Amino acid sequence: MEKFHNNSREIQKLALVINLEANDLSSNRNRQR
């Protein structure tokens, strides 16, 4: 159970990074228009 909890924390960190990168991509796309 503790291992699963640690895994979800890692997944949340990855999701945060992915969200930030997606925001960067969309803002770059908006800048090009």
SVG drawing of the C-alpha trace seen along z (x, -y; Angstrom):
<svg xmlns="http://www.w3.org/2000/svg" viewBox="-3 -36 11 38">
<polyline fill="none" stroke="black" stroke-width="0.4" points="0.0,0.0 2.8,-2.4 4.5,-1.6 1.2,-2.4 1.0,-5.7 4.5,-6.6 3.7,-5.7 0.6,-8.0 2.8,-10.8 5.3,-10.2 2.4,-10.1 1.1,-13.4 4.5,-14.9 4.7,-13.6 1.2,-14.9 2.2,-18.3 5.2,-18.4 3.1,-17.2 0.6,-20.0 3.3,-22.6 4.8,-21.3 1.3,-21.3 0.8,-24.8 4.1,-25.8 3.2,-24.2 -0.2,-25.9 1.2,-29.3 3.9,-28.8 1.2,-27.9 -0.8,-31.0 2.3,-33.2 2.8,-31.9 -0.7,-33.0"/>
</svg>
